[in-house]
Structures are given as structure tokens and as C-alpha cells.
Amino acid sequence: MHGAIEEVLARLRWLRAERIWPNGLRYLWTDAFGVVLLVSLHHALAEESYLAEAEALVADVERVLGRPRGIRIGEEPDRDGQYFHYLAMWLFALHVLGRTKPAYREKAIALARAIHPSFVVPGVGVIWKMAEDLSGPYPGYGLGALDPFHGYVVYRLIDEQALAPEIADLQPLVERSYPSLEVTQDLGLGMILWMSQFFPEERWAHTLRVRALSTLERMWIDPPGYFCREPRLPQVRFAFTNYGVSIGLQAVGAHPDRVAALNRYFASYRSHDEYDRNAITHVMGCCSLLPGVLIEPPFFLRSG
């Protein structure tokens, strides 16, 4: 673990020196993982400076991307609108920060209540992408397959009592969709595994975990050691999505050999496009090396 932390710190120094992150353009998905990473470093090193950095990052996201209701996808002009799954990941980041600083738990509750009525259509589904002012669905976008699960899990982690009405809207969507849900994209499979760790005894979590691991078996390309984008696309690979799979595998304690192999492979892999310097690649890479508070203790070790 010591070596992983050193590698994470080296990457963070490089990102800052290159003005990529956190002193680059804001992007909600990356910043959500970044907040969690900083909290993980705070726990691992017992240094208050990382907690202060996490709080500063939250303030910057709210300043740059915050809207009267919700948070814009990103700072660049083509990253307009709001994604529910980005907001759910941001809510999780506020949740982990709120364990130490309770004010962020209150922020998470308020944000969940503000966005929920616009995205969630009870009995129907969760709209994947909304207009920036949440006035209606973004043109060309429909319902998200994983969004009900993402909201259901994160809302429950934040506060099952405070968000009981919102959770009640999502639970039937989860129960209705999980038996037939088939996901074949790498990052989606990683997120399923990650979500399944929090309530592992529930039937939907068990079913989707088994299904995701089975699908990933058909996507492992070794040599050289990566998960392809989809089973039918064996040559297509992305570093940041593989890091998402890595996080999911670590969340359920599966295939540590493959986690190590893909981290080694992508440490030197270059796609020769914008992803080589994109913050999402490197922040998620850091989380793959140091999942920290992204990963819950095993269910049988949890208190309460």
C-alpha cells in the first residue's frame, strides 16, 4: 500500500504541475472521484491538509458548476446539461466527506431533494440527462439503465430516513429492472460491482454482481492485461474505464491479479489522444491504486 500511495502522490504532483487537476477545468465525474481520493488520502496519511483540499474542491465545483438546482456536467461549452449518474457520484463524495464534516451530509440531502423530482419519474424510470435548468429532458436522451440503482444506493448511504420518499420512488424501479438487466460496457460493469458492495445481501445486488463478473470474464484480454470496451470489441480499450472496473473488482474482492495487471498495463499505455492528459484518466487511475473510502469493509465486519 505504501508504494501505491507514493505513486498516487506523484501523479497528483504531476497533474497540478501541468494544471490538469485540481487546478484545471471542472468536470463533475472527475471531481467526485477526486473528492473521494482526497478523503482517502486523509484517512491513509492522517493529514488534515487533504481534508482541506477536499473542502476547497467542493467549494470550487459549487462555484463553477453549481446551478440554482443541481450541478452542470462540466465547465467546457460542450459539457452542458446535468447527468443523474454524475450527480449521484457527487452525492457519494459529499457523503464520504460528511462522515468527518457533517455539514456536507446536509448538503447531500438538500441536493438529492432538489434534483430528484426532475430526474425521477415514479413507476417509469430515471431520466439520464436533463437540461441545465432541469426544465426537461435533454434532447435525444431517454432513461438510464443504471441510474435507479445509483440513486437508490447513494440515497440510502446518505440518510435512509431523511431521503425515505425519494428512496421509495427508486426501489420499485430497481426491483422491476434488475432481473432482466444486461450491461455489456466496461465502466457500467465496474459501477455495478461497486454499487453491489453496499447492500450485498440484497437479491438485486447478488444477481447483478454474479452477472457482471460473468460478462467481464468474456472481456479480459491477456496478454497484455486489460478489459475491452464490450465483449464484441476486443481491441477497444480505455484506461479510465478499466480503472472503473478495477475499483468494482476491489469492492467485491474479485480478481486481484487482474487489478494488478491492468494497473501495470495502463501505467505505460498511451492512447495518443486527449485521454492521455485528461484528468479523468489520472484521477480514476489514482482511485484504482488507492480505492480507500470507495470500498466498504466486508458486510460481516460492519457495525450496526
C-alpha positions in Angstrom: 0.0 0.0 0.0 2.9 2.4 0.7 4.1 2.1 -2.9 0.6 2.8 -4.2 0.3 5.9 -2.1 3.7 7.2 -3.3 2.5 6.6 -6.9 -0.7 8.4 -6.2 1.1 11.4 -4.7 3.5 11.5 -7.7 0.6 11.6 -10.1 -1.1 14.3 -8.2 2.0 16.4 -8.2 2.3 16.0 -12.0 -1.4 16.8 -12.5 -1.0 20.0 -10.5 2.2 21.0 -12.2 0.6 20.5 -15.6 -2.5 22.4 -14.5 -4.7 19.4 -15.3 -6.3 18.8 -11.9 -7.5 20.1 -9.5 -6.3 23.4 -11.0 -7.8 22.7 -14.4 -11.3 22.8 -15.9 -14.0 21.5 -13.7 -15.8 18.2 -14.6 -18.3 16.7 -12.2 -17.5 13.0 -12.6 -13.7 13.5 -12.2 -14.2 15.9 -9.3 -16.5 13.5 -7.5 -13.8 10.8 -7.6 -11.2 13.5 -6.7 -13.0 14.4 -3.5 -13.2 10.8 -2.5 -9.5 10.3 -3.3 -8.5 13.3 -1.1 -10.6 11.9 1.7 -8.9 8.5 1.2 -5.5 10.2 1.5 -6.7 11.9 4.6 -7.6 8.6 6.2 -4.4 6.8 4.9 -1.9 9.5 6.0 -3.8 11.3 8.8 -3.0 14.7 7.3 -5.6 17.4 7.7 -4.4 19.1 4.5 -6.1 16.6 2.3 -9.4 17.2 4.0 -8.9 20.9 3.5 -8.2 20.3 -0.2 -11.4 18.2 -0.5 -13.4 21.0 1.0 -11.8 23.6 -1.3 -12.6 21.4 -4.3 -16.3 21.1 -3.3 -16.4 24.9 -3.0 -14.9 25.3 -6.4 -17.3 22.8 -8.0 -20.2 24.6 -6.5 -18.9 28.0 -7.6 -18.2 27.0 -11.2 -20.7 24.3 -12.0 -23.4 24.9 -9.4 -26.8 26.0 -10.7 -30.0 27.1 -8.8 -31.0 23.4 -8.8 -28.3 20.8 -9.4 -24.8 20.9 -10.9 -23.7 21.2 -14.5 -21.8 18.3 -16.1 -18.6 20.3 -16.8 -17.0 23.6 -17.4 -16.3 23.3 -21.1 -19.0 24.6 -23.5 -20.0 21.1 -24.8 -20.5 19.8 -21.3 -23.8 21.4 -20.6 -26.8 19.8 -19.0 -27.0 17.6 -16.0 -26.4 13.8 -15.7 -28.1 11.9 -12.9 -25.3 9.4 -12.6 -22.7 12.2 -12.2 -24.9 13.9 -9.6 -25.2 10.5 -7.8 -21.4 10.1 -7.7 -21.1 13.7 -6.4 -23.6 12.9 -3.7 -21.5 9.9 -2.7 -18.5 12.2 -2.5 -20.4 14.6 -0.2 -21.4 11.6 1.8 -17.9 10.4 2.5 -16.7 13.9 3.3 -19.8 14.3 5.5 -18.6 11.4 7.7 -15.9 13.7 9.0 -17.6 17.1 8.3 -21.4 16.7 9.0 -22.3 19.9 7.1 -21.6 18.0 3.8 -24.1 15.4 4.7 -26.7 18.1 4.9 -25.5 19.4 1.5 -26.0 16.0 0.1 -29.6 15.7 1.5 -30.5 19.1 0.1 -29.1 18.4 -3.3 -30.8 15.0 -3.6 -34.1 16.5 -2.7 -33.6 19.4 -5.2 -32.8 17.2 -8.2 -34.9 14.1 -7.6 -38.3 15.4 -8.8 -36.8 16.5 -12.1 -35.0 13.3 -12.9 -37.1 10.5 -11.4 -40.5 9.6 -13.0 -42.1 7.2 -10.4 -43.1 3.9 -11.9 -41.3 4.7 -15.2 -37.6 5.4 -14.7 -34.8 7.9 -14.2 -34.1 10.4 -17.0 -30.4 10.0 -17.9 -29.7 13.6 -18.9 -31.6 16.8 -18.2 -31.4 20.4 -19.5 -29.1 22.5 -17.4 -32.0 24.3 -15.6 -33.8 20.9 -15.1 -36.7 22.2 -17.1 -37.0 19.0 -19.1 -35.1 16.1 -20.6 -32.1 16.9 -22.8 -33.0 16.4 -26.4 -32.2 12.9 -27.6 -31.8 11.3 -24.2 -34.1 8.8 -22.5 -34.0 6.7 -19.4 -30.8 5.5 -17.7 -30.4 1.7 -17.1 -28.2 2.0 -14.0 -29.4 5.4 -12.7 -32.2 3.9 -10.5 -29.6 1.7 -8.8 -27.1 4.6 -8.4 -29.6 6.8 -6.8 -31.1 4.0 -4.7 -27.7 3.1 -3.2 -26.3 6.6 -2.6 -29.5 7.9 -1.2 -29.6 5.1 1.3 -26.0 5.7 2.3 -26.6 9.4 2.9 -29.7 9.0 5.1 -32.4 6.4 4.8 -34.8 8.4 6.9 -34.2 11.9 5.5 -34.5 10.6 1.9 -37.2 8.0 2.6 -39.7 9.4 0.0 -37.0 9.5 -2.7 -35.8 6.0 -1.9 -39.4 4.8 -2.1 -39.6 6.2 -5.7 -36.5 4.3 -6.7 -36.9 0.9 -5.0 -39.7 -0.3 -7.3 -37.6 0.7 -10.4 -34.7 -1.4 -9.0 -36.8 -4.4 -8.2 -38.5 -4.2 -11.6 -35.4 -3.9 -13.8 -32.7 -6.0 -12.1 -33.9 -9.5 -13.2 -33.5 -8.7 -16.9 -30.8 -6.0 -16.8 -27.9 -6.8 -19.2 -24.9 -4.5 -19.2 -22.0 -5.1 -21.5 -19.9 -1.9 -21.3 -16.8 -2.0 -19.1 -17.4 1.1 -16.9 -21.1 0.2 -16.3 -20.0 -3.3 -15.2 -17.4 -1.8 -12.8 -20.1 0.5 -11.4 -22.5 -2.4 -10.9 -19.8 -4.2 -8.9 -19.0 -1.1 -6.9 -22.7 -0.5 -6.1 -23.3 -4.1 -5.2 -20.9 -4.0 -2.2 -23.0 -1.7 -0.1 -26.1 -4.0 0.4 -24.5 -7.3 -0.7 -27.2 -9.5 0.9 -30.0 -8.0 -1.2 -31.1 -10.1 -4.2 -30.6 -7.4 -6.8 -27.0 -6.8 -5.6 -26.2 -10.5 -5.6 -27.8 -11.1 -9.0 -26.1 -8.2 -10.8 -22.7 -8.9 -9.2 -22.7 -12.5 -10.5 -23.9 -11.4 -13.9 -21.3 -8.6 -14.1 -18.4 -10.9 -13.2 -19.6 -13.4 -15.8 -19.7 -10.8 -18.5 -16.3 -9.4 -17.5 -14.8 -12.9 -18.0 -15.5 -12.5 -21.7 -13.8 -9.1 -21.8 -10.5 -9.9 -20.2 -7.7 -9.7 -22.8 -4.5 -11.3 -21.5 -1.9 -10.7 -22.8 -1.4 -7.8 -22.4 -3.9 -7.5 -19.5 -6.9 -5.2 -19.9 -10.7 -5.3 -20.1 -12.0 -4.5 -23.6 -14.8 -2.0 -24.0 -17.5 -4.6 -24.8 -17.4 -8.4 -25.4 -17.7 -7.8 -29.2 -14.9 -5.1 -29.2 -11.8 -7.0 -28.1 -9.3 -4.4 -29.4 -11.0 -1.3 -27.9 -9.7 -0.2 -24.5 -9.8 2.9 -22.4 -7.7 3.5 -19.3 -10.3 5.3 -17.3 -13.0 2.7 -17.8 -10.6 0.0 -16.9 -9.8 1.8 -13.7 -13.6 1.8 -13.0 -13.6 -2.0 -13.5 -10.6 -2.2 -11.1 -12.5 -0.2 -8.4 -15.5 -2.5 -8.8 -13.4 -5.7 -8.6 -11.7 -4.4 -5.5 -15.1 -3.5 -4.0 -16.2 -7.2 -4.2 -12.8 -8.7 -3.6 -12.5 -10.3 -7.0 -9.5 -10.9 -9.3 -6.7 -9.0 -7.5 -4.3 -10.4 -10.1 -6.2 -8.7 -12.9 -6.4 -5.5 -10.9 -2.7 -5.5 -10.6 -2.2 -6.4 -14.2 -4.3 -3.7 -15.6 -2.7 -1.1 -13.3 0.7 -2.2 -14.7 -0.5 -2.1 -18.3 -2.1 1.3 -18.2 0.8 2.9 -16.3 2.7 2.9 -19.6 -0.1 2.7 -22.1 -0.7 5.7 -24.4 -3.8 6.1 -26.5 -2.3 9.1 -28.4 -5.5 11.1 -28.0 -6.9 13.6 -25.4 -7.3 10.8 -22.8 -3.5 10.7 -22.3 -3.7 14.0 -20.5 -7.3 14.1 -19.4 -7.9 14.4 -15.7 -10.5 11.6 -15.7 -7.8 9.1 -16.7 -5.4 10.1 -14.0 -7.8 10.7 -11.1 -9.6 7.4 -11.7 -6.1 5.8 -12.0 -5.3 7.1 -8.6 -8.5 5.7 -7.2 -7.7 2.3 -8.7 -4.4 2.3 -6.9 -5.9 3.7 -3.7 -9.6 2.9 -3.6 -9.8 3.9 0.1 -13.2 5.1 1.1 -14.7 3.9 -2.2 -14.6 0.4 -0.7 -16.7 -0.6 2.3 -15.5 -3.1 4.8 -16.9 -6.6 4.3 -20.5 -6.8 5.3 -19.9 -9.2 8.2 -17.4 -6.7 9.7 -19.7 -3.7 9.6 -21.0 -2.4 12.9 -24.7 -1.7 13.4 
